[in-house]
Amino acid sequence: MPTPDQELKARYKVNGGKVRVSVIIGDAQLGRSRVYLDGTRIHDSTNLWKALVGSGVEGSLLVVRTVISDVNRHTNRVTATYVLEGGTTDEQWELSSEVDQDGEDAYFRAQFELR
């Protein structure tokens, strides 16, 4: 995957629960994501979805790589919202960027230390 246009690094307190991750692609664009846990790919999907990361994942590194294709002719803005659930609290983070012209892709990388 090319160098990310936007990167996020965050910590998430797991607290022994079943952790789930969601990626919501905004701005009426299309996107696809791959989810890695400690370097092993555990999920692939497009647009809106929720995936089980698992329980007993304290100390793991969760990485989500997202490619968003600008298909909305009314804006070149691309946005991904990353949601983690099942820990101490549910949390969300947003990454956004703007591509130069219609049809281009933006690359995001979100990295979460699961504590």
Secondary structure, DSSP 8 states (H G I E B T S, - for coil): ----SEEEEEEE--TTS-EEEEEEE-TT-EEEEEEEETTEEEEEEESSEEEEEESS-TT-EEEEEEEEE---TT--EEEEEEEEESSSS-EEEEEEEE-SSTT-EEEEEEEEEE-
